[in-house]
């Protein structure tokens, strides 16, 4: 009876710490970590960071962007909305009465963007683009009020 022996091959492990704010496409190189052969030096292993899309935020470098839909009433009279940031903390986006908001207007919130690569205690900015949702219809009472107002 022929008995075959199984050999176990040990796999090396590589660990990569991904710093907050690491940019899309960033590469880390592990020298002498790839296979080696007789009379051939071990090669390099390269790992490339690939950023996955997010449902609410888009990223451009250290700048984060988000779109926020507000009502016509909020656009005219002011509003306060709370959004959940990527790391889970809450950010309040607000405008007080007397300051109208235009459709497509962009608000910059300093320091609420992505952490800066190499200096994670500093952050870029958050850009909030407003979409004003106009009502599809007005009832007669609303029409009268708008006619009086305008």
C-alpha positions, 0 to 999 in steps of 0.5 A: 500500500502506497501512502502519500504524505501531505506537506504543510506550507506556511504562509507569511502574513503581512499587516497593513495599518490604514491611516485615517484619511489615506487617499484612494490609490495609495500604495504600500510596498513590502520589500523582500516579501514575495516568493524567492527562488534559488539565486533570485532575491525575494520580490516586493508585494504591493498593496493598493488602497481602493476606496469604496463608494458611500451612499451619502458622501463623496470624497475629493482629496480631503474634502467631503461632499454631501447633498441635503434636500430641504423644503421650500419653507426651510429654504425661506425661513431657516432650518436645522438638520443633523447628519451622521458623519462617516465616523458616527459623530453628528454634524448640525447643518443650520441656517437661521430665519432671515437667511434664505437658501437657494437651490444648488447653494453650497455651504462649507463647514470647516474641519468636517471633511476627511482627516488629512493624510499624514496629519490625521488630527487635521481635517478638510472641509465638508461641502453641503449642496442644497436641493430645494424641494418645491411643492408639486401643488398648492391648495387654493389657500396656499395660492392666496397666501403666496399671491398676497406675499408676492 
